[in-house]
Amino acid sequence: MIHGDDRSLQAVRARAYALAETGQFDNSNAVQKALIAEGWSNAGRAMDSDYARQAIGERCRAAAKAH
């Protein structure tokens, strides 16, 4: 079951990165709220790490500059 968990967390993080790159979100908290709204029940667990939050935040800022 651990591998299934890893895959589901990877899927949520991939979706988070995709959302961040749209330029519609200011920070990782906004992306997390969007994930929850989309029905990703494990969004909180996927965003637990500081690394994930930082990476998503950086993508949000980069996308905002590009748009």
Number of C-alpha atoms within 10 A of each C-alpha: 6 7 8 9 11 12 12 16 19 13 15 22 21 14 16 24 20 15 22 27 20 15 18 14 21 17 18 23 15 16 25 25 14 16 20 14 11 10 10 18 12 15 24 16 11 21 21 10 10 9 10 16 20 14 14 28 22 18 24 26 16 15 18 16 9 10 8
